[in-house]
């Protein structure tokens, strides 16, 4: 029967904290990317709507 090195488990809580911190950072990074994408898409749609309004206004003037 092999001897188990119990000293390895002394660092286990630290490893869990590191894993939790890494997971939190990844979640925040993905959330930030999602927010950036949605804002960029909103700006694009707003710009397209403004162009449509300008074209409609020009047609009314003609």
C-alpha positions as CSV (number, residue, x, y, z in Angstrom):
1,X,0.0,0.0,0.0
2,X,1.5,3.3,-1.1
3,X,2.2,6.1,1.5
4,X,0.0,9.1,1.0
5,X,1.7,12.5,1.2
6,X,-0.7,14.5,3.4
7,X,1.5,17.6,3.2
8,X,0.1,18.1,-0.4
9,X,-3.3,18.9,1.1
10,X,-1.9,21.8,3.1
11,X,-2.0,23.9,-0.1
12,X,-5.5,22.7,-1.1
13,X,-7.4,25.8,0.2
14,X,-5.0,28.1,-1.6
15,X,-5.5,26.2,-4.8
16,X,-9.3,26.6,-4.4
17,X,-8.9,30.3,-3.9
18,X,-6.8,30.6,-7.0
19,X,-9.4,28.6,-9.0
20,X,-12.2,30.8,-7.7
21,X,-10.3,33.9,-8.5
22,X,-9.5,32.7,-12.0
23,X,-13.2,31.7,-12.6
24,X,-14.3,35.1,-11.4
25,X,-11.9,36.9,-13.7
26,X,-13.0,34.8,-16.7
27,X,-16.7,35.5,-16.0
28,X,-16.0,39.2,-15.7
29,X,-14.0,39.2,-18.9
30,X,-16.8,37.4,-20.8
31,X,-19.4,39.8,-19.3
32,X,-17.4,42.8,-20.4
33,X,-17.0,41.4,-23.9
34,X,-20.8,40.8,-24.1
35,X,-21.5,44.4,-22.9
36,X,-19.0,45.8,-25.4
37,X,-20.6,43.8,-28.3
38,X,-24.1,44.9,-27.4
39,X,-23.2,48.6,-27.1
40,X,-21.4,48.4,-30.5
41,X,-24.5,46.8,-32.0
42,X,-26.8,49.4,-30.5
43,X,-24.6,52.2,-31.9
44,X,-24.7,50.6,-35.3
45,X,-28.5,50.2,-35.3
46,X,-28.9,53.8,-34.1
47,X,-26.7,55.0,-36.9
48,X,-28.7,53.1,-39.5
49,X,-31.9,54.5,-38.1
50,X,-30.6,58.0,-38.4
51,X,-29.6,57.4,-42.0
52,X,-33.1,56.1,-42.8
53,X,-34.6,59.2,-41.2
54,X,-32.4,61.5,-43.2
55,X,-33.3,59.7,-46.4
56,X,-37.0,59.8,-45.6
57,X,-36.7,63.5,-44.8
58,X,-34.9,64.1,-48.1
59,X,-37.7,62.3,-50.0
60,X,-40.4,64.4,-48.4
61,X,-38.6,67.6,-49.4
62,X,-38.4,66.5,-53.0
